[in-house]
């Protein structure tokens, strides 16, 4: 594909919206990070990236403007590895990055990869990232690559939304405008990041004792923290809406490397004449999951999203008008979100590489509407809950810390030094 300068492909239905809505204030970027046991060798990491991109030709692309839509075209330039020297979630599709829709950076013994959501989702990004790590470790410690690992070329990717949507289907429930976090923001471009390293088996025992999943349990702790430290203080009236992305590959058959996820809105309406404990909120969260985590609801979301981009009238509207309309509409849609909580699950690493790896993290980019976001993943017996924040205080994170302590759950905190959680 790299030699074929005429290669191009359409964006999937979610990517079309991300491309149109993206701006300096809403970048649609997520980050995956790995902590290795030794410092990173930039030259070897660059070589590993070149080799892995020869396999994932589907990611060796740049975004171009068409008359009606953006599209992806072969990128014959080299993707560049750089040292991490700025806060995450600046836009990655810049000339400095040779127009790639992802960016690989490193610092000491950490490797980051930032993905623009136009390119792919976290599930596919994780596959690419793991292969990059495997090749890097092979080159560093064995001096050669695993030929079988790079043998299968990943070049084509289907629009799985269009494949699975139902025509003329409507959403059965529309989220209400959400309570949005109040407080003074950090300076423009500054992000506070705090990672909670939690004992996974311990957390499993606690969540199981409450007849809940880990995600339900963590979401309840976060909502309880928001309620105690932001909502009550500011006399919130609107519901706390937690957006929970869902990996649709678990429910539909596809091997696409493009986006294929949906989301569920956990919406909790809290009355001002009632006191809410953690246990009460957890029961409310469990009911929301029981009500909304259903195949029918996912098909509804797919069908509504795909139906918009397949509408004959919308398809013929020029790109510049679409961009203006979607950006304007996204300002209103974002008012439905209090926070996004994304649990991408366990990083399953091949046994031969485990001795070189300490931990993984997933970090989401906060924005003007969702001033805090939460990314979760696990590796070994560590579950890492990462809060990324534009707020100038750590009241919500501090309450989350206290909730862990009240539930006798062991943890450690590591951060980037911007928003330090007090002891």
For each residue, the residues with C-beta under 8 A, 3 or more apart:
1: 4 7 57 60 74 155
2: 54 57 60 74 75 76
3: 76
4: 1 7 74
5: 74 76
6: 74
7: 1 4 73 74
8: 64 71 72 73 74
9: 61 71 72 156 157
10: 69 71 72 159
11: 15 16 19 69 70 71 72 118 258
12: 15 16 157 159 160 161 162 256 258 259 260
13: 16 17 159 161 162 305 306 308 309 310
14: 17 18 117 121 161 259 261 305
15: 11 12 18 19 117 118 119 258 259
16: 11 12 13 19 20 69 70 309
17: 13 14 20 21 305 309 326
18: 14 15 21 22 28 116 117 118 259
19: 11 15 16 22 63 70 118
20: 16 17 70 322 323 326 327
21: 17 18 26 28 326 327 330
22: 18 19 26 27 28 91 116 118
23: 26 27 327
24: 27 91
25: 367 368
26: 21 22 23 330 334 367 368
27: 22 23 24 89 90 91 116 365 367
28: 18 21 22 116 117 118 365
29: 88 89 91 92 114 115 116 117 365
30: 114 115 117 122 125 342 362 363 364 365 375
31: 88 89 112 113 114 115 361 362 363 364 365
32: 112 113 115 122 125 126 129 360 361 362 363
33: 110 111 112 113 360 361 362 363
34: 110 111 129 133 357 359 360
35: 109 110 357 358 359 360 361
36: 40 109 110 111 137 356 357 358
37: 109 355 356 357 358
38: 109 356
39: 108 109
40: 36 45 106 107 108 109 110 111
41: 44 45 140
42: 45 46 81 83 106
43: 46 47
44: 41 47 48 136 139 140
45: 40 41 42 48 49 81 104 106 111 136
46: 42 43 49 50 80 81
47: 43 44 50 51 139
48: 44 45 51 52 132 135 136 139
49: 45 46 52 53 79 81 104 132
50: 46 47 53 54 78 79
51: 47 48 54 55 135 145 150
52: 48 49 55 56 128 131 132 135 150
53: 49 50 56 57 59 60 79
54: 2 50 51 57 60 150 153
55: 51 52 131 149 150 151 152 153 154
56: 52 53 59 60 128 131 154 257
57: 1 2 53 54 60 153 154 155
58: 61 154 155 156 157 257 258
59: 53 56 100 101 102 119 120 128 257
60: 1 2 53 54 56 57 74 75 79
61: 9 58 72 73 74 75 100 101 119
62: 72 73 74 75 93 98 99 100 101
63: 19 70 71 72 73 93 99 101 118
64: 8 70 71 72 73
65: 70 319
66: 69 70 71 319
67: 318 319
68: 315 316 317 318 319 322
69: 10 11 16 66 319 322
70: 11 16 19 20 63 64 65 66 118 319
71: 8 9 10 11 63 64 66
72: 8 9 10 11 61 62 63 64
73: 7 8 61 62 63 64
74: 1 2 4 5 6 7 8 60 61 62
75: 2 60 61 62 98 99 100
76: 2 3 5
77: 98 99 100
78: 50 98
79: 49 50 53 60 97 98 100 102 104
80: 46 96 97 98 100 104
81: 42 45 46 49 104 105 106
82: 85 103 104 105
83: 42 105 106 107
84: 105 106 107 110 112
85: 82
86: 90 189
87: 90 189 190 191
88: 29 31 112 114 191 193 363 365 388
89: 27 29 31 114 191 365 366 388
90: 27 86 87 189
91: 22 24 27 29 94 116
92: 29 97 100 101 102 103 114 115 116
93: 62 63 97 99 100 101 116 118
94: 91 97 99
95: 98 99
96: 80
97: 79 80 92 93 94 100 103
98: 62 75 77 78 79 80 95
99: 62 63 75 77 93 94 95
100: 59 61 62 75 77 79 80 92 93 97 103
101: 59 61 62 63 92 93 115 116 118 119
102: 59 79 92 113 114 115 116 119 125
103: 82 92 97 100 112 113 114
104: 45 49 79 80 81 82 111 112 113 132
105: 81 82 83 84 111 112 113 114
106: 40 42 45 81 83 84 110 111 112
107: 40 83 84 110 112
108: 39 40
109: 35 36 37 38 39 40 358
110: 33 34 35 36 40 84 106 107
111: 33 34 36 40 45 104 105 106 132 133 136
112: 31 32 33 84 88 103 104 105 106 107
113: 31 32 33 102 103 104 105 125 128 129 132
114: 29 30 31 88 89 92 102 103 105
115: 29 30 31 32 92 101 102 119 120 122 125
116: 18 22 27 28 29 91 92 93 101 102 119
117: 14 15 18 28 29 30 120 121 259
118: 11 15 18 19 22 28 63 70 93 101
119: 15 59 61 101 102 115 116 258
120: 59 115 117 124 125 128 257 258 259
121: 14 117 124 125 245 247 258 259 260 261
122: 30 32 115 125 126 245 247 261 342 344 362
123: 126 127 247 249 260 261 344
124: 120 121 127 128 256 257 258 259
125: 30 32 102 113 115 120 121 122 128 129
126: 32 122 123 129 130 344 347
127: 123 124 130 131 257
128: 52 56 59 113 120 124 125 131 132
129: 32 34 113 125 126 132 133
130: 126 127 133 134 347 349
131: 52 55 56 127 128 134 135 149 150
132: 48 49 52 104 111 113 128 129 135 136
133: 34 111 129 130 136 137 349 353 357
134: 130 131 137 138 146 149 350 353
135: 48 51 52 131 132 138 139 145 146 149 150
136: 44 45 48 111 132 133 139 140
137: 36 133 134 140 141 353 356
138: 134 135 141 142 144 145 146 149
139: 44 47 48 135 136 142 143 144 145
140: 41 44 136 137
141: 137 138 356
142: 138 139
143: 139
144: 138 139
145: 51 135 138 139 149 150
146: 134 135 138 149 150
147: 150 151
148: 151
149: 55 131 134 135 138 145 146
150: 51 52 54 55 131 135 145 146 147
151: 55 147 148
152: 55
153: 54 55 57
154: 55 56 57 58 157 257
155: 1 57 58
156: 9 58
157: 9 12 58 154 256 257 258
158: 163 254 256 258
159: 10 12 13 162 163 256 258
160: 12 163 164 248 252 254 256 258 260
161: 12 13 14 164 165 259 260 302 305 306
162: 12 13 159 165 306 310
163: 158 159 160 254
164: 160 161 248 252 254 299 302
165: 161 162 169 299 302 303 305 306 307 310
166: 169 299 302 303
167: 303 307
168: 307
169: 165 166 299 300 303 304 307
170: 300 304
171: 174 300 301 304
172: 297 300
173:
174: 171
175: 178 241 265 267 336
176: 238 239 241 267 269 336
177: 238 335 336
178: 175 238 239 240 241 267 335 336 337 338
179: 231 236 237 238 239 240 241 338
180: 335 337 338 369 370 371
181: 226 230 338 339 370 371 372 391 396
182: 230 234
183: 230 371 391 392 393 395
184: 391 392 393
185: 371 390 391 392
186: 190 191 192 389 390 391 392 418 419
187: 190
188:
189: 86 87 90
190: 87 186 187 390 418
191: 87 88 89 186 365 366 388 389 390 416 418
192: 186 387 388 389 390 391 394 415 416 418 419
193: 88 363 386 387 388 389 415 416 418 419
194: 386 387 389 394 397 413 414 415 416 419 421
195: 361 384 385 386 413 414 415
196: 384 385 386 387 400 401 404 411 412 413
197: 359 382 383 384 411 412 413 414
198: 202 203 382 383 384 385 404 409 410 411
199: 202 203 381 382 383 409 410 411
200: 203 204 378 380 381 382 383
201: 204 205 381
202: 198 199 205 206 409 410
203: 198 199 200 206 207 214 217 383 409
204: 200 201 207 208 214
205: 201 202 208 209
206: 202 203 209 210 217 407 408 409
207: 203 204 210 212 213 214 216 217
208: 204 205 211 212
209: 205 206
210: 206 207 217 279 282
211: 208 286
212: 207 208 216 217 220 282 285 286
213: 207 216 217 289
214: 203 204 207 217 218 343 383
215: 218 219 244 341 343 376
216: 207 212 213 219 220 282 285 286 289
217: 203 206 207 210 212 213 214 220 221 282
218: 214 215 221 222 341 343 374 376 385
219: 215 216 222 223 242 244 266 285 341
220: 212 216 217 223 224 278 281 282 284 285
221: 217 218 224 225 278 400 403 404
222: 218 219 225 226 242 339 341 374 396 400
223: 219 220 226 227 240 242 266 268 281 285
224: 220 221 227 228 276 277 278 281 399 403
225: 221 222 228 229 396 397 399 400 403
226: 181 222 223 229 230 231 240 338 339 396
227: 223 224 230 231 232 240 270 276 281
228: 224 225 231 232 399
229: 225 226 232 233 395 396 398 399
230: 181 182 183 226 227 233 234 236 395 396
231: 179 226 227 228 234 236 240 270
232: 227 228 229 235 236
233: 229 230
234: 182 230 231
235: 232 272
236: 179 230 231 232 240 270
237: 179 272
238: 176 177 178 179
239: 176 178 179 267 268 269 270
240: 178 179 223 226 227 231 236 267 268 270 338
241: 175 176 178 179 265 266 267 268 336 337 338 339
242: 219 222 223 265 266 267 268 338 339 340 341
243: 263 264 265 266 337 339 340 341 370
244: 215 219 263 264 265 266 340 341 342 343
245: 121 122 261 262 263 340 342
246: 250 261 262 263 264 293 298
247: 121 122 123 250 260 261 344
248: 160 164 251 252 254 260 261 262 298 302
249: 123 252 254 260
250: 246 247
251: 248 295 298
252: 160 164 248 249 260
253:
254: 158 160 163 164 248 249 260
255:
256: 12 124 157 158 159 160 260
257: 56 58 59 120 124 127 154 157
258: 11 12 15 58 119 120 121 124 157 158 159 160
259: 12 14 15 18 117 120 121 124 161
260: 12 121 123 160 161 247 248 249 252 254 256
261: 14 121 122 123 245 246 247 248
262: 245 246 248 298 301 302
263: 243 244 245 246 301
264: 243 244 246 288 289 292 293 297
265: 175 241 242 243 244 292 336
266: 219 223 241 242 243 244 285 288 289 292
267: 175 176 178 239 240 241 242 288
268: 223 239 240 241 242 281 284 285 288
269: 176 239
270: 227 231 236 239 240 274 276
271: 274
272: 235 237
273:
274: 270 271
275:
276: 224 227 270 280 281
277: 224 280 281
278: 220 221 224 281 282 403 406 407
279: 210 282 283
280: 276 277 283 284
281: 220 223 224 227 268 276 277 278 284 285
282: 210 212 216 217 220 278 279 285 286
283: 279 280 286 287
284: 220 268 280 281 287 288
285: 212 216 219 220 223 266 268 281 282 288 289
286: 211 212 216 282 283 289 290
287: 283 284 290 291
288: 264 266 267 268 284 285 291 292
289: 213 216 264 266 285 286 292 293
290: 286 287 293
291: 287 288 294
292: 264 265 266 288 289 297
293: 246 264 289 290 297
294: 291 297 298
295: 251 298 299
296: 299 300
297: 172 264 292 293 294 300 301
298: 246 248 251 262 294 295 301 302
299: 164 165 166 169 295 296 302 303
300: 169 170 171 172 296 297 303 304
301: 171 262 263 297 298 304 305
302: 161 164 165 166 248 262 298 299 305 306
303: 165 166 167 169 299 300 306 307
304: 169 170 171 300 301 307 308
305: 13 14 17 161 165 301 302 308 309
306: 13 161 162 165 302 303 309 310
307: 165 167 168 169 303 304 310 311
308: 13 304 305 311 314
309: 13 16 17 305 306 314 315
310: 13 162 165 306 307 315
311: 307 308 314 315
312: 315 316
313: 316 317
314: 308 309 311 317 322
315: 68 309 310 311 312
316: 68 312 313
317: 68 313 314 321 322 325
318: 67 68 321 322
319: 65 66 67 68 69 70 322 323
320: 323 324
321: 317 318 324 325
322: 20 68 69 314 317 318 319 325 326
323: 20 319 320 326 327
324: 320 321 327 328
325: 317 321 322 328 329
326: 17 20 21 322 323 329 330
327: 20 21 23 323 324 330 331
328: 324 325 331 332
329: 325 326 332 333
330: 21 26 326 327 333 334
331: 327 328 334 335
332: 328 329 335
333: 329 330 336
334: 26 330 331 337 367 368 369 370
335: 177 178 180 331 332 369
336: 175 176 177 178 241 265 333
337: 178 180 241 243 334 340 369 370
338: 178 179 180 181 226 240 241 242 370
339: 181 222 226 241 242 243 370 372 373 374
340: 242 243 244 245 337 364 370 373 374
341: 215 218 219 222 242 243 244 373 374 376
342: 30 122 244 245 362 364 373 374 375 376
343: 214 215 218 244 376 377
344: 122 123 126 247 362 375 376 377
345: 377 378
346: 377 378 379
347: 126 130 360 377 378 379
348:
349: 130 133 353 354 357 379
350: 134 353 354
351: 354
352:
353: 133 134 137 349 350 356 357
354: 349 350 351 357 380
355: 37
356: 36 37 38 137 141 353
357: 34 35 36 37 133 349 353 354 360 379
358: 35 36 37 109
359: 34 35 197 379 380 382 384
360: 32 33 34 35 347 357 377 378 379 384
361: 31 32 33 35 195 375 377 384 386
362: 30 31 32 33 122 342 344 375 376 377 384 386
363: 30 31 32 33 88 193 375 386 388
364: 30 31 340 342 373 374 375 386 388
365: 27 28 29 30 31 88 89 191 373 388
366: 89 191 370 371 372 373 388 389 390
367: 25 26 27 334 370 371 390
368: 25 26 334 371 390
369: 180 334 335 337
370: 180 181 243 334 337 338 339 340 366 367 373
371: 180 181 183 185 366 367 368 389 390 391
372: 181 339 366 387 388 389 390 391 396
373: 339 340 341 342 364 365 366 370 387 388
374: 218 222 339 340 341 342 364 385 386 387 388
375: 30 342 344 361 362 363 364 385 386 388
376: 215 218 341 342 343 344 362 383 384 385 386
377: 343 344 345 346 347 360 361 362 383 384
378: 200 345 346 347 360 382 383 384
379: 346 347 349 357 359 360 382 384
380: 200 354 359
381: 199 200 201
382: 197 198 199 200 359 378 379
383: 197 198 199 200 203 214 376 377 378
384: 195 196 197 198 359 360 361 362 376 377 378 379
385: 195 196 198 218 374 375 376 400
386: 193 194 195 196 361 362 363 364 374 375 376
387: 192 193 194 196 372 373 374 396 397 400
388: 88 89 191 192 193 363 364 365 366 372 373 374 375
389: 186 191 192 193 194 366 371 372 394 397 419
390: 185 186 190 191 192 366 367 368 371 372
391: 181 183 184 185 186 192 371 372 394 396 419
392: 183 184 185 186 419
393: 183 184 419
394: 192 194 389 391 397 398 419 420 421 422
395: 183 229 230 398 399
396: 181 222 225 226 229 230 372 387 391 399 400
397: 194 225 387 389 394 400 401 419 421
398: 229 394 395 401 402 421 422
399: 224 225 228 229 395 396 402 403
400: 196 221 222 225 385 387 396 397 403 404
401: 196 397 398 404 405 411 413 421
402: 398 399 405 406
403: 221 224 225 278 399 400 406 407
404: 196 198 221 400 401 407 409 411
405: 401 402 408 409
406: 278 402 403
407: 206 278 403 404
408: 206 405
409: 198 199 202 203 206 404 405
410: 198 199 202
411: 196 197 198 199 401 404
412: 196 197
413: 194 195 196 197 401 421
414: 194 195 197
415: 192 193 194 195 418 419 420 421
416: 191 192 193 194
417: 420
418: 186 190 191 192 193 415
419: 186 192 193 194 389 391 392 393 394 397 415
420: 394 415 417
421: 194 394 397 398 401 413 415
422: 394 398
423:
